Amino acid sequence: MPDLPPLLVAFGLALAGSVLGLWISIPVLRRRLLDRVTERSGHAVPTPRGAGLVVVPAVLVAWAVASGDVGTLWPFLMGAAALAMVSFVDDSRGHVPPLVRLAIQAGAVAVPLAVNPGLLEGLGLPWPGWVLFAGCVVSGVWFLNLFNFMDGADGLSAVEILVIAGGVLAVLTVVPETHGGAAGLLAAALTGGALGLLVWNRPVARVFLGDVGSVPIGYLLAVLLLTQPVPPVWAIGLILPAYYWLDATSTVVARFLTGKKVWQAHREHAYQRGIDRGLSPPRLLIHVALAGAVSIGLARWAAVTATVEAALIAAGAAWGVAGLLILHLRTFVSTARGGGADGDPPHRGT
């Protein structure tokens, strides 16, 4: 395939940059960005955070080099860089006011949409342009935040990146000539970056992404879902990240309805409940990966069928699987003695 080399370039650069960059930087992060253990922590020992300082640039450079068209990608590259910078301040120097964060996040989503109005048309939804624009900004901001909320267990974010980016690559096989486009190259770069992260973030994690990683990567995943050109675009964006959509959204809604501050750190997500009830991090990753594999199959089926009816059925099935996974995590009871489901110490995540 003529488009295979650019995909390999994007994948290889991101993978090598993440693996080698983290190998070099972990000792530095241990001295400068050590995440102490608190009552809300998902880890049992102090562990450095800030892996996003390596993974995000590796993905962006790989994407830009493989595409050779920075002029087209600049709104997305600048958006990711702006989010990384404000998130780094939040990681290293303390609290950034929520309104400041939201304003920067909204700008990072809105500018590419304003510069590329064809993205809204590509959704294939019969709504007024301003409705699509506002809906995409709100959902984009929510998605990058929910990805940050869900970054709380060893290897979990890396696995979810693989599900979404790998799912987009699987969907693009429906129209093979789209592989070398911007979405295919971003998917390949994110896949390489996720595998590189997984080397160091798998249980027991030696480094965490931090906000500087989870926020811009959540943004890039939202960009990927919006820019992949195979219809139905809107359905693919609901199907592939179904578990993350449902776990994060249902948890935030439940906290809001019970009068809790939804922006405060907590341990109420389904995956956190599962780990607290004895599910080991490796088994959690297997559960999420299996649900993700089902979502990938459903997304590809929806793309092949290319009808609204099939898209709705696939989205409903993906969210049903996600709901079953969440129910299992919230009701899981370990039969093993000790901290984890395998009797391991409860090093719970990021």
N, C-alpha and C positions, 0 to 999 in steps of 0.2 A: 504493500500500500504506500502511495507517495506521501501520505500524511503521517506515516509512522515515525520518521525521524524527529519532527517537531514535538510529537507526544513524548518520545523518549528523552528528548532534551529537557522538556519541562519537568518530567518525572525525575530524571536523574539528577538535575541540578538541585531541585528541592530536597530530594532524599539525601544527597551528599552534603548539602549545606546544613541541613538540620542535624544529621548524625554527627558530623565533624564539628560543627559550630557548638553544639551542646557539650560535646566531649571537652572542648577547650574552655567553655564558659561556665560550666557547673561549679568549679572551684571558686570562681569570682562571684557568682551569684550566691554561693554559700556564705561568703563574707559580707556581701552587700544587701541581699534581699532574702534573708532567711525568714521563713514563715514559722512563727512560734505556735505552739499548741495552745488553743483556748477551748472553752466548753463547746463552742460551735464548730471547732475544727473537724475536718474529715480525716486527719492524720494523727498518728500517735507519737511521732517524733518530729523535732524541728527539721524542716525540709526546705530547700531553696525554691523560690518561685521566680518567674521572669523568663521562662523558656520562650515566650512569645517574642522576646528581643532577638532571638535567633530564627525561630520558625517563620515568623511573618515576613521578615526581609528575604529569607530563602525562597518562600513561595512567590513573593512579588517579583523578585529578580528573575526567577525561573520562568514565570509567566511572560514577563516583558521580553526576555532574551529569545524565548521560543517563538513568540509571535512576531518579533521584529517590527512592531507597529505601536510604539509608545504613544504616538499622537492620538490614536483612537482610545487607548486604555487610560490616558492620564486622569480622567475624572474618578475612575475606580481606584487607581494607584494613590492619588492624593487623598481620597476618602479614607482608605485603609491606613495611610500614614498618619492622618490627623487623629483618627481614633486610637491608634497605637500610642501617639504622643500623650494625649490626655489621660489615657489609661495607665501609662507609665508613671505619670505624676500621681495618680491615685494609688498606685502600688507602692511607690517609693517615698512619697512625702505626706501621705495621709489623705484626708477626705477632699474630693472635688465636689462642689455644690451640685446637687442633682439637676437643677435647671441648666447649668452650664454644660453638663454632660449631655443632656437631652438635646440642647440646641446644636451642639457639634454633631451628634448622631443624626439628627434630622437633616442637617446640611449635607452630611456625607451621603445620605440616601437621596436627597432631593436634587442635588446638582447633577449627578449622572442622568437622572430621569429627565431633567430639563434640557440637557445637552443632547440626549438621545431619545426623542419622543417616540421613535419607532418601537421602543421596548414596550410601551403601553399598548400600542396597536397589536404587538405580537401576542399579547395575552388572549386575544380572541374573545373578549367579553364585551357585550353590547351596552356598555355604560358610557356616560359622558366622560370626556377627557379629564375634567377636574376631579370627578369621583375616582377614576382609576389612579390619578396622581396622588390624591390624598390617601387613598387606601393603600397604595404601595409604600408611601412614606411611613404611615403608621405601622403597617405589618413588617416593614423592613427594620424599623427601630425596635419593635417588639422582638423580632427574631434574633437580632444580635444581642439583645439583653437576655433573652431566654437561654441562648447558648452559653452566655456567661453564668447565668444562674445554675445551669446544669453541669458546669465544670466543677464537680465535687467528688470524684472518685477516680482512683488510679486507672489510667488508660481509657476512661469513658469517653472523653472528648475525641481522642484519637480514633476510637472505633466509630463514633458517630460521623466524623469527617469522612472516614472510609466508606461508610454506608451511603452518605449523600453524594460524595464525589464519584465513588465507584458506580452508584446508581445512575448518575448522569451519563457516565461513559457507556453504561449498558443501554441506556435510552438512545444515545447517539448512534448506536449500531443499527437502529431502524433506518437512519439516513446516513450511510457511511461517509459521504462527502463532507459532513459537518464536523468530523473529528478534528480537523486542523483549524477550525474556527476558534474564536476567543474563548468560548465556553469549554470546548474540549481541552484546550491547553490549560485553562485554569483548573479544570477537574483533574488533569494529570499532575499539575503542580501541587494541588492540595493533597492528592493521594500520596505523592512522594513525601511531602512535608509531614503528613500524618504518620506514615510508617517510620520516618526518622524520629518523630516525637515519641512514638510507641516504644522505641528502643530504650529510652530513658524514663518514660512515664508509666510503663506497664507496672503492675503490682510486683514488688513494693516500689513505688515511684522514687526516683532519685531527684526529680525536679518537677515543678508544676508550671503550667502555662502562665498563671497570673492573669489579671485583667488585660495586661498589655498583649496577651496572646488570644484569650478567649473572645474579647470584644471585636477586634479586627477580623479574626477568623470567622466569627459568626456573620460579620458583614460580608466577607468574601463568599461565604456559602449562600447568603441571600442573593448576592450578585449572580452567582452561578445558577441558581434556580430560576432567576428572572431572565437571564440571557441565553439559557439553553434554547435552541430554536425549534425543538420538536414539539408539536402540539399533542395534547392540550397542556400548554405551559403552566397554567394555573393549577391543574391537577397534579402535575409532577411535584410542584412546590408544596402541596399538601400531603402527598403520599410518602415521599422519601424520608422527611423528618417527622413522621407522624408521632413517634414515641416522644420526641423532645417537645413538639407542639403541645401534646396532651398532658404530659407530666408537669411541665412548667406552668402552663396556663391554668390547669385545674388547681394546682397548689396555690398560685397567686390569688385566684378567685376565692378559694376557700379561706385564705388568710384575710382577704379584704372583707368577706362577709362576716367573719368572726371578730372584726375590729382590730386586727393586728396590722402593724406597719409593714407593708409589702416589700419595702426596700431594705429592710433590715436582714442581716444574715440569720439563717435558721437551719434546721435539719428536718424539714417536713416534706421534702420531695420524696416520691415513691422509692427512688433508688437509694436514698439515704435511710429511709425506713427499713428497706430490705437489708442493708448492711448492718444497721443497728440491731436488727432481729436475728442476725447470725449468718447472712448470706456473704460468702467470701467475695472479694473483688474479682478474682478470676471467673467465678461462676456468674457474677453480674455481667461481665463483659460477654460471656457466652450467650446469656439470655438476650442481651441487647443486640448482639450480632445476628442471632437467629431471627429475631423480629425484624431486623434491618434487611436480612436476606429475603424475607417474605415481601417487604415493601418494595425492594428492587424488582422482584418478579412481577408484582402488581403494576409498578410504574411502567415497566417495559410492555406489559400487556395493554395498558391503557394507550401507550404511544402507538403500538402496532394497530390496535383497533381504531383509534382516532375518532371516537364518537363521544358525545357528551354523556350518553347513558353508560358506556364502559368506564369513562372517567369517574363518574359518580359512584359506580359499583366498586371500582378499585380503591377510591379514596375512603369509602365507607368500610371496606374490608381492612385496609391498612390501619384505620383508626380503631376498628374493632380489635385487631391483634394488639395494638398499643394499649387499649383498655384492659385486655386480659393480662398483659404483662404487668401493668400498674397494679391491678388487683392482686396478682401473685406476689409482687414485691411488698405490698402493704400488709399482706396476710401471711407472709413467709414465716415459718417457725423452724429454727435449726434443731436438728436432732443430735448434733454433736456437742460435746462438752468443750468448754473453753470459749475464746473470744469469737472465732469465726466458724463458718459452716464446716470447715475442714479441721477445726480445732486449732487454727492458726491465730496469732495475736491480731487484734483488730486494728491494723493499719488501714484506715478506711478511705483515704483518697485525698483529692486536691482541694 
